Amino acid sequence: MLHANVRPSRDLRNNYADVVKTLKQHDHIIITNNGVGESVLISIDDYAKYEEYLHRRFIYEELQRSKNDAADHNTELIDAADIFKNLEQRIEARGL
């Protein structure tokens, strides 16, 4: 994000076109109510990029955790085929 804009909440109603123009420039807008920051607006494209970033970060952290667990000599490793067999048995037991 290039620049933060601070706008009162009434601008969402009174100056919506200007708000959208600002968002399309990939700037974010801090919305205030009675002079107190309340929320942040970002463009839908920036939001999608943020979601993708969070997803990748989550995957990275889970892979790191798995790598650390695998390196621990106390970790019991289970074959993937056994995991799926166990899941199938649980599903069948529930009658699904």
C-alpha positions as YAML, in Angstrom:
chain: A
units: angstrom
residues:
- id: 1
  name: MET
  ca: [0.00, 0.00, 0.00]
- id: 2
  name: LEU
  ca: [1.36, 3.30, -1.04]
- id: 3
  name: HIS
  ca: [-0.33, 5.85, 1.15]
- id: 4
  name: ALA
  ca: [-2.81, 5.94, 4.02]
- id: 5
  name: ASN
  ca: [-5.76, 8.29, 3.79]
- id: 6
  name: VAL
  ca: [-7.82, 9.16, 6.84]
- id: 7
  name: ARG
  ca: [-11.46, 9.93, 6.10]
- id: 8
  name: PRO
  ca: [-14.54, 10.34, 8.29]
- id: 9
  name: SER
  ca: [-17.22, 7.67, 7.97]
- id: 10
  name: ARG
  ca: [-19.62, 10.18, 6.39]
- id: 11
  name: ASP
  ca: [-17.36, 10.22, 3.30]
- id: 12
  name: LEU
  ca: [-18.56, 6.72, 2.53]
- id: 13
  name: ARG
  ca: [-21.96, 8.22, 1.85]
- id: 14
  name: ASN
  ca: [-21.16, 11.75, 0.73]
- id: 15
  name: ASN
  ca: [-17.99, 11.18, -1.34]
- id: 16
  name: TYR
  ca: [-18.19, 7.53, -2.36]
- id: 17
  name: ALA
  ca: [-16.82, 8.12, -5.88]
- id: 18
  name: ASP
  ca: [-13.71, 9.78, -4.42]
- id: 19
  name: VAL
  ca: [-13.29, 6.94, -1.94]
- id: 20
  name: VAL
  ca: [-13.44, 4.36, -4.75]
- id: 21
  name: LYS
  ca: [-10.96, 6.37, -6.84]
- id: 22
  name: THR
  ca: [-8.52, 6.37, -3.92]
- id: 23
  name: LEU
  ca: [-8.90, 2.60, -3.47]
- id: 24
  name: LYS
  ca: [-8.30, 1.96, -7.17]
- id: 25
  name: GLN
  ca: [-4.94, 3.70, -6.77]
- id: 26
  name: HIS
  ca: [-4.09, 0.92, -4.29]
- id: 27
  name: ASP
  ca: [-4.11, 3.31, -1.37]
- id: 28
  name: HIS
  ca: [-5.95, 2.29, 1.75]
- id: 29
  name: ILE
  ca: [-8.33, 4.44, 3.72]
- id: 30
  name: ILE
  ca: [-8.63, 4.60, 7.47]
- id: 31
  name: ILE
  ca: [-12.24, 5.31, 8.36]
- id: 32
  name: THR
  ca: [-12.82, 7.36, 11.49]
- id: 33
  name: ASN
  ca: [-15.91, 7.93, 13.55]
- id: 34
  name: ASN
  ca: [-15.85, 10.99, 15.79]
- id: 35
  name: GLY
  ca: [-12.12, 11.31, 15.12]
- id: 36
  name: VAL
  ca: [-11.30, 7.76, 16.23]
- id: 37
  name: GLY
  ca: [-9.99, 5.14, 13.81]
- id: 38
  name: GLU
  ca: [-12.63, 2.49, 13.29]
- id: 39
  name: SER
  ca: [-11.83, 0.45, 10.19]
- id: 40
  name: VAL
  ca: [-9.68, 0.22, 7.09]
- id: 41
  name: LEU
  ca: [-10.84, 0.00, 3.48]
- id: 42
  name: ILE
  ca: [-8.74, -1.62, 0.77]
- id: 43
  name: SER
  ca: [-9.51, -2.44, -2.86]
- id: 44
  name: ILE
  ca: [-10.83, -5.89, -3.72]
- id: 45
  name: ASP
  ca: [-7.61, -6.60, -5.64]
- id: 46
  name: ASP
  ca: [-5.47, -5.71, -2.63]
- id: 47
  name: TYR
  ca: [-7.73, -7.81, -0.42]
- id: 48
  name: ALA
  ca: [-7.26, -10.82, -2.74]
- id: 49
  name: LYS
  ca: [-3.48, -10.34, -2.58]
- id: 50
  name: TYR
  ca: [-3.67, -10.12, 1.21]
- id: 51
  name: GLU
  ca: [-5.72, -13.32, 1.41]
- id: 52
  name: GLU
  ca: [-3.22, -15.07, -0.85]
- id: 53
  name: TYR
  ca: [-0.36, -13.85, 1.36]
- id: 54
  name: LEU
  ca: [-2.09, -15.16, 4.49]
- id: 55
  name: HIS
  ca: [-2.74, -18.50, 2.83]
- id: 56
  name: ARG
  ca: [0.88, -18.86, 1.74]
- id: 57
  name: ARG
  ca: [2.10, -17.83, 5.19]
- id: 58
  name: PHE
  ca: [-0.16, -20.43, 6.82]
- id: 59
  name: ILE
  ca: [1.12, -23.15, 4.46]
- id: 60
  name: TYR
  ca: [4.74, -22.13, 5.11]
- id: 61
  name: GLU
  ca: [4.26, -22.20, 8.88]
- id: 62
  name: GLU
  ca: [2.57, -25.62, 8.72]
- id: 63
  name: LEU
  ca: [5.38, -26.98, 6.55]
- id: 64
  name: GLN
  ca: [7.96, -25.63, 8.98]
- id: 65
  name: ARG
  ca: [6.09, -27.21, 11.90]
- id: 66
  name: SER
  ca: [5.92, -30.53, 10.02]
- id: 67
  name: LYS
  ca: [9.61, -30.34, 9.19]
- id: 68
  name: ASN
  ca: [10.45, -29.73, 12.85]
- id: 69
  name: ASP
  ca: [8.16, -32.56, 13.96]
- id: 70
  name: ALA
  ca: [9.76, -34.94, 11.46]
- id: 71
  name: ALA
  ca: [13.23, -34.04, 12.75]
- id: 72
  name: ASP
  ca: [12.19, -34.83, 16.34]
- id: 73
  name: HIS
  ca: [13.22, -38.41, 17.16]
- id: 74
  name: ASN
  ca: [10.16, -38.75, 19.46]
- id: 75
  name: THR
  ca: [7.72, -38.15, 16.59]
- id: 76
  name: GLU
  ca: [5.86, -41.23, 15.45]
- id: 77
  name: LEU
  ca: [5.59, -41.26, 11.67]
- id: 78
  name: ILE
  ca: [2.46, -42.82, 10.17]
- id: 79
  name: ASP
  ca: [2.16, -44.08, 6.61]
- id: 80
  name: ALA
  ca: [-0.32, -42.13, 4.47]
- id: 81
  name: ALA
  ca: [-2.09, -45.35, 3.43]
- id: 82
  name: ASP
  ca: [-2.76, -46.12, 7.10]
- id: 83
  name: ILE
  ca: [-4.20, -42.64, 7.63]
- id: 84
  name: PHE
  ca: [-6.63, -43.03, 4.72]
- id: 85
  name: LYS
  ca: [-7.58, -46.54, 5.84]
- id: 86
  name: ASN
  ca: [-8.34, -45.18, 9.32]
- id: 87
  name: LEU
  ca: [-10.44, -42.35, 7.85]
- id: 88
  name: GLU
  ca: [-12.41, -44.78, 5.67]
- id: 89
  name: GLN
  ca: [-13.12, -46.96, 8.71]
- id: 90
  name: ARG
  ca: [-14.39, -43.95, 10.66]
- id: 91
  name: ILE
  ca: [-16.63, -42.89, 7.78]
- id: 92
  name: GLU
  ca: [-18.05, -46.39, 7.42]
- id: 93
  name: ALA
  ca: [-18.63, -46.62, 11.18]
- id: 94
  name: ARG
  ca: [-20.76, -43.47, 11.00]
- id: 95
  name: GLY
  ca: [-22.74, -44.86, 8.08]
- id: 96
  name: LEU
  ca: [-21.80, -42.06, 5.73]
...
